Amino acid sequence: MRILLMIALGFCTASVAFAQPRPDYRPASLVDASTVALGLIVEMRYLGSHNFVGRPIEGYEQPVCLLTRQAAAALAQVVRDLAPRGLALKVFDCYRPARAVAHFVRWARDLADVARKSEFYPAVDKRNLFRDGYIAARSGHSRGSTLDLTLLRRADGQGNAQELDMGTPFDFFSPHSWPSDRHVSAKAQSNRALLAQTMRQRGFVPYGKEWWHFTLRHEPFRHSYFDFPVR
């Protein structure tokens, strides 16, 4: 995910009373997206230590991309659309438990913990993560129809698949991660545009500050933030 978690606030209004389901409640309509979008590559970054916090994130127990059935079905269409181009999709994050978002918030408040600064936020003062919108108390990921992903060149005869150049890594806290940024190479701009166009055609809305972040336009749980673990 971004981690511009403010995207959650972009899809709600202050007048809405948000549903708060019990922590173990998992709607039956959230499914393993890889069983629907066949050929989807899953690399759940928050299950391991290769992320901006530098350690596994609370709530991630298995490398599973959970999405609502509607989002998974739309993603399957994107996978099929890309196949004739020799391209595939890799997801970095899908449904995100509310407890994981709380973990991010605790980390952001610990100003002494800057272990992964050089890789993920080299030009950002950690004191400004909340002010600049990189960290927030809610995430659209917790509603089950938002995901973070990139494009891959499909595996060759040796089984090697390669991520396309997107100009910045996933979760890079910088304006250079904005899809509209023109400081990245022309090739990266083209790849970002291809990803956004293909996702839009199947009903996903891109986020203006992260090239990797998309939300299903007609998401079924617009006002619910779930907290069951990813397993």
C-alpha positions as CSV (number, residue, x, y, z in Angstrom):
1,M,0.0,0.0,0.0
2,R,0.6,3.5,-0.4
3,I,1.6,4.1,2.4
4,L,-0.4,7.2,1.9
5,L,-3.1,5.7,4.1
6,M,-5.2,8.9,3.7
7,I,-6.8,7.2,0.8
8,A,-9.3,5.8,3.3
9,L,-10.6,9.3,4.0
10,G,-11.1,10.0,0.4
11,F,-13.9,7.6,0.0
12,C,-16.0,8.7,3.0
13,T,-17.5,11.8,4.5
14,A,-17.4,13.0,8.0
15,S,-21.1,12.4,8.5
16,V,-20.9,8.6,8.0
17,A,-20.9,6.4,11.0
18,F,-18.3,3.7,10.3
19,A,-19.1,0.1,11.1
20,Q,-16.8,-1.5,13.6
21,P,-17.1,-5.3,13.3
22,R,-15.7,-7.6,16.0
23,P,-12.0,-8.3,15.4
24,D,-12.5,-11.9,14.3
25,Y,-15.4,-11.2,11.9
26,R,-14.5,-12.1,8.3
27,P,-17.2,-11.6,5.6
28,A,-17.7,-14.7,3.5
29,S,-17.4,-12.6,0.4
30,L,-13.6,-12.0,1.0
31,V,-11.7,-14.6,-0.9
32,D,-8.2,-15.6,-1.8
33,A,-7.8,-13.5,-5.0
34,S,-5.2,-15.9,-6.5
35,T,-7.9,-18.6,-6.8
36,V,-9.9,-16.2,-8.9
37,A,-7.3,-14.3,-10.8
38,L,-5.3,-17.2,-12.0
39,G,-1.6,-16.4,-12.6
40,L,-1.6,-13.6,-10.1
41,I,1.8,-13.3,-8.4
42,V,1.6,-12.7,-4.6
43,E,4.4,-11.0,-2.6
44,M,2.8,-9.8,0.6
45,R,5.4,-7.3,1.8
46,Y,4.0,-6.9,5.3
47,L,4.3,-10.5,6.1
48,G,8.1,-10.2,6.1
49,S,10.7,-7.6,6.8
50,H,11.1,-6.0,3.4
51,N,8.9,-3.0,4.1
52,F,9.3,0.6,5.5
53,V,8.9,-0.6,9.1
54,G,11.6,-3.3,8.6
55,R,9.8,-6.2,10.3
56,P,6.6,-8.3,10.0
57,I,3.4,-6.3,10.5
58,E,0.8,-7.3,13.0
59,G,-2.2,-9.1,11.5
60,Y,-0.3,-10.8,8.6
61,E,0.0,-14.5,9.2
62,Q,0.0,-16.1,5.7
63,P,1.0,-14.8,2.2
64,V,-2.6,-14.5,1.0
65,C,-4.1,-11.7,-1.1
66,L,-7.6,-11.4,0.3
67,L,-10.2,-9.3,-1.6
68,T,-13.9,-9.0,-1.9
69,R,-15.3,-11.3,-4.6
70,Q,-16.1,-8.3,-6.7
71,A,-12.6,-7.0,-6.6
72,A,-11.1,-10.4,-7.2
73,A,-13.3,-10.9,-10.3
74,A,-12.4,-7.5,-11.7
75,L,-8.7,-8.3,-11.1
76,A,-9.1,-11.6,-12.9
77,Q,-10.2,-9.6,-15.9
78,V,-7.1,-7.4,-15.7
79,V,-4.9,-10.5,-15.6
80,R,-6.6,-11.8,-18.8
81,D,-6.3,-8.4,-20.5
82,L,-2.5,-8.3,-19.8
83,A,-1.7,-11.9,-20.9
84,P,-1.6,-11.2,-24.7
85,R,1.1,-8.5,-24.0
86,G,3.2,-11.0,-22.1
87,L,2.5,-9.2,-18.9
88,A,1.3,-10.3,-15.4
89,L,0.4,-8.7,-12.1
90,K,2.2,-8.9,-8.8
91,V,0.4,-7.8,-5.7
92,F,2.2,-6.4,-2.6
93,D,-0.8,-5.8,-0.4
94,C,-4.6,-6.5,-0.5
95,Y,-6.9,-6.6,2.4
96,R,-5.1,-5.0,5.4
97,P,-6.3,-5.6,9.0
98,A,-7.0,-2.5,11.1
99,R,-4.5,-3.8,13.6
100,A,-1.8,-3.5,10.9
101,V,-2.8,0.1,10.3
102,A,-2.4,0.7,14.1
103,H,1.0,-0.9,13.9
104,F,2.0,1.6,11.3
105,V,0.8,4.5,13.5
106,R,2.8,3.2,16.5
107,W,5.9,2.9,14.3
108,A,5.4,6.5,12.9
109,R,5.3,7.9,16.4
110,D,8.6,6.2,17.3
111,L,10.9,8.9,15.9
112,A,14.0,6.9,16.9
113,D,13.1,4.0,14.6
114,V,14.5,5.0,11.2
115,A,16.1,1.7,10.2
116,R,14.6,1.7,6.7
117,K,14.7,5.4,6.0
118,S,17.4,5.2,3.3
119,E,15.3,2.8,1.2
120,F,11.8,3.9,1.7
121,Y,11.7,7.6,2.8
122,P,15.2,9.1,2.3
123,A,13.9,12.7,1.8
124,V,11.1,12.7,4.4
125,D,11.5,13.7,8.0
126,K,9.7,11.1,10.0
127,R,8.2,13.8,12.2
128,N,6.2,14.8,9.2
129,L,4.7,11.5,8.2
130,F,1.2,12.4,9.6
131,R,1.3,16.0,8.4
132,D,2.2,15.0,4.9
133,G,-0.4,12.2,4.7
134,Y,1.9,9.2,4.5
135,I,0.4,7.7,7.6
136,A,-3.2,7.9,8.9
137,A,-5.4,6.1,11.4
138,R,-7.6,4.4,8.7
139,S,-6.8,2.6,5.4
140,G,-9.1,1.8,2.5
141,H,-7.3,-1.6,2.4
142,S,-9.2,-2.6,5.5
143,R,-12.4,-2.5,3.5
144,G,-11.2,-5.4,1.3
145,S,-11.4,-3.9,-2.2
146,T,-8.1,-2.0,-2.3
147,L,-4.8,-3.4,-3.4
148,D,-1.2,-2.4,-4.2
149,L,0.4,-4.0,-7.3
150,T,2.8,-3.7,-10.2
151,L,3.4,-5.1,-13.7
152,L,5.6,-8.1,-14.5
153,R,7.1,-9.4,-17.7
154,R,5.8,-12.9,-17.6
155,A,8.2,-15.8,-16.9
156,D,10.5,-17.0,-19.6
157,G,11.5,-20.6,-20.2
158,Q,13.7,-20.5,-17.1
159,G,10.9,-19.4,-14.9
160,N,12.2,-15.9,-14.6
161,A,9.8,-13.0,-14.3
162,Q,10.8,-9.3,-14.1
163,E,9.1,-6.3,-12.7
164,L,8.7,-3.5,-15.1
165,D,10.4,-0.1,-14.4
166,M,7.9,2.1,-12.5
167,G,10.4,4.8,-11.6
168,T,10.3,4.2,-7.8
169,P,9.9,1.1,-5.6
170,F,6.6,0.2,-4.0
171,D,6.0,2.2,-0.8
172,F,8.5,4.8,-1.6
173,F,7.4,7.9,0.3
174,S,8.0,10.7,-2.2
175,P,6.2,12.8,-4.8
176,H,8.2,10.8,-7.4
177,S,5.8,8.0,-6.6
178,W,2.8,10.1,-7.8
179,P,1.6,8.7,-11.2
180,S,1.8,12.2,-12.6
181,D,5.4,12.7,-11.7
182,R,7.6,13.6,-14.7
183,H,11.0,13.2,-13.0
184,V,11.0,9.5,-13.6
185,S,12.0,8.1,-17.0
186,A,9.7,8.1,-20.0
187,K,9.6,4.3,-19.9
188,A,8.5,4.4,-16.2
189,Q,5.8,6.9,-17.1
190,S,4.6,4.7,-19.9
191,N,4.5,1.6,-17.6
192,R,2.5,3.5,-14.9
193,A,0.1,4.7,-17.5
194,L,-0.4,1.2,-18.9
195,L,-1.1,-0.2,-15.4
196,A,-3.6,2.6,-14.6
197,Q,-5.4,2.3,-17.9
198,T,-5.8,-1.4,-17.6
199,M,-7.0,-1.2,-14.1
200,R,-9.5,1.6,-14.9
201,Q,-11.0,-0.4,-17.7
202,R,-12.0,-3.1,-15.2
203,G,-13.5,-0.7,-12.6
204,F,-10.5,0.2,-10.4
205,V,-9.8,3.8,-9.4
206,P,-6.2,4.9,-9.2
207,Y,-4.8,7.0,-6.3
208,G,-3.1,10.2,-7.3
209,K,-0.1,9.9,-4.9
210,E,0.9,6.2,-5.4
211,W,1.3,4.6,-8.8
212,W,0.7,1.1,-7.2
213,H,-2.6,1.8,-5.4
214,F,-6.1,1.0,-6.7
215,T,-9.6,0.7,-5.3
216,L,-12.6,-0.9,-6.9
217,R,-15.0,1.9,-7.8
218,H,-18.2,0.2,-6.5
219,E,-16.6,-1.5,-3.5
220,P,-19.2,-3.4,-1.4
221,F,-18.0,-2.4,2.1
222,R,-17.5,1.3,1.7
223,H,-18.0,2.1,5.4
224,S,-16.7,-1.0,7.1
225,Y,-13.1,-1.5,8.3
226,F,-12.2,-5.1,9.1
227,D,-9.6,-6.4,11.5
228,F,-9.5,-10.2,11.1
229,P,-5.9,-11.5,10.4
230,V,-4.7,-12.4,7.0
231,R,-4.6,-16.2,6.9
